[in-house]
Amino acid sequence: MGKHGNFFTFIMTTTTHGPFIVPRTHEFNYHKTVQYFDESLAFLYNELLKRGFFKDGMLVITGDHRVMIAYTNDELSKFCLKGIAKVPLVIVGSDLPRGIYTDQLSHDSLGPLLEYINLKKAFHYKFSYLPFASIEPTEDNFILYQRHTPQDEVLVIDKEGRDHIVKLNGDNTRFEKDGSPKSFQNHVLNTIKWLRKKHTTSYQFYLNLSFLGE
């Protein structure tokens, strides 16, 4: 950008992580840390705007996981199980049309999504789905999310937005409920088996669910 050339900068916020201390007042208050973050984000955006950053720059805001507090009954009623993996994604750029998208995406699709926005050609990885590019969902367009629970469980979101639980137990890994088609179950279980073999040091897949604009 400008005389400095292209660059990429990553900023990770910590105020909205536990123990939720408000920087200005040193209070322990989750809701006030969210308010502090909102105000700080507005300040950052306005500073970038004043400096002309958006003439050829882009701001991407997202989260790595939902807040690490108990999942409420209201959330469960509104979002079902997939709410535990719900995070925001906001992309700001001068050439981008304004709009709110509610299609479900995995974090794994974020890289190809930014490629699609910025480059003439985007490489679509195995788990990538880019609704903006009018690419139809396929059998691979499900989302895996490692639940933050003591049990070995994986949350699976299918392309219709329905959620499923897979219990991890070696060769006995299985779907918690038997209502989905066997072909879908076998495909998901084979994928999880491949991922566990590939990532032998960790079961944290980090393929989190995102809803754009929310």
N, C-alpha and C positions, 0 to 999 in steps of 0.2 A: 504493500500500500504506500503510495507516494514515493518519496525519495528513499525510504527504507525498504521498499520491495514488499513482497507478500510475507505475511506472518500469521502465526496461529498462537493464541494465548488462552490458557485454561485457568479459570478461577473456581475454587471450591469453597462454598460457604459452610460455616460451622455453627452459626448462631442458632439455627433451627434444629440442631442436634442436641441430644441430652448433654448436660443437665438443664438446657433451656434457660440460660442466663442472659438477661437483657443487658447489652453493653453499656447503655447510658445510665441505667439505674441499678444494675447488678441484682435485679429481682430474678427470682426463679418463677417464670411464668411463660408457658408455651405460647399462648395466644399473643402475648406482647412481643415475643421473639418473631412471630410471623409478621406482625405489623411492622416491626423494625426492619425485617428483610424486605417487605414491600416498599417501604420508604427508601431504603438503600438502593434497591433495584431501579426505582424511579429516578433517583439521583444519577446513577450510572448511565441510564438511557439518555437523560437530558444532557449530560456532559458529552456523551458520544455524538449526540445530535448537534450540539453547539460547535464541536470540533470538526464536523463534516465527515465523520467516520462512515456514515451510511452511504456516501457517494459511491464507494466501491468496497464497503465492508459489510459483514453480516454478524448479527448477534444471535446465538443459540442458547436458550435457557431450558434446562431439563433437570430431573432429579434421578438419583440412582435407586431410590426406594421410597415408599410412603413413610410417614412419621412413625418412629418406633415406639408407639404407644398402643394400648389395647384396641383391637378392632371392635367397634360398637355394633349393637343390634340394629341401629338405624342405618349404618353403612352396609351391613349384611343385607338388610331388606331392600336397599336402593340399588346396590351394585352386585349382589351375590358374592361368591367367593373371589371373583376377579378384582374386587375393590382393594384387596391387600397388595396388589401389584400395580395399582393405578398411580401414575405420576404425570406431571404436566410436561408439555413440550411446546415451546414458543420460539418461533424463528422470525427475526426482524431483518429486513433488507429493503433497499429502495426500489428494487426491481420486482419485488414479490407482491402479488395481488393480496389485498386484505381478505381475510376469511377465517372461518372457524371450521375445522375438520374434526369429526368425531369417529373416524375410522380407527380401529384398533391396530396398533403397530408394536412390534418388539423393538427394544433398544438395538437389536442386531440389524434393524432396517435403517437406523439413523445415518450410518456412513453412506450407504447407497442413496439415501434420500438427499443428502447434501451434495453428493456427486451429481445426481439428477438435476438439482437446482443450478449448480455452478458449471457443470461440464457438458460437452456435447454427447458423451456416452457414459452411462453408469453401469457398473458391474453388479449384477444381482446374485448375491450369495444364496446358499441353499435355503436359509431361513428368512430371506428378505422378501418383503411384499410392499410394493409402492403403489397405492391406489391412485396417486396423482398421475402416474405414468400409464394408467388404464391397463395395468397388467392384472389379468384375472386371477383370483385365488386358486391355488392348486392344493393337492393333498399335503404338500409340505408347509402350507401356510397356517400352521398352528403355533402357539406360543407356549414356551416352557418357562415356569417360574419356580425357583427353589424356595419353598415356604420357610419363613423364620419360625420354625417350631422345633421342639426337641425330637419329633418323629422324623423319619426319613420319608418325606412326602414331596411330590412335585405337582404343582398346579398346572393343568393343561387347558388352554383356551383354544377352542376350535375356530374355524373360519366363520362360523355363524355367531360367534360370541358366547357360546355355551362353555361352562367351566366343568372340569373333571379333575378328580384326584387320583394320582398314581402312587401306590405304596411301594417304596423301594425295599426289596428283600432278596437280593442276589438273583438266583434263577427263578425265584417265586415272585418277582416284581409283577404287579398286576394293577388293573383299574379297581378302584374302591367299589364302584357300581358297574353293573354289567349291561347298561342300557344302550351304549353306543355301538355302531356296527363293528363287527370283528375285524374287517379290513382296516378301519381307522385305528382300532386298538393295537393291532399288530404293527402298523406303521409307526405309531407313537412309541411303543415299547422297543422296537428295533432302533429307533433314533436315540432314545434314552440310553440303551445299551451301548451304542456307538459313542455317545458323549461321555459316558462313565469310563469307558475304556480309553478314550482319548485324553480325558482329564483325570488321570489316576490319583493326583494329589488332592483333588477337591471335587465335591459334588455341587459346588456353587456354580451354576451355569451362567448366571448373570444375563439371562434373556428375559428382561423385565417387560411387563405390559405397559404401554403408554396410550393415552387418548389425546390426540392433538387438540390444543385449544382449551383444554379443561384443567 
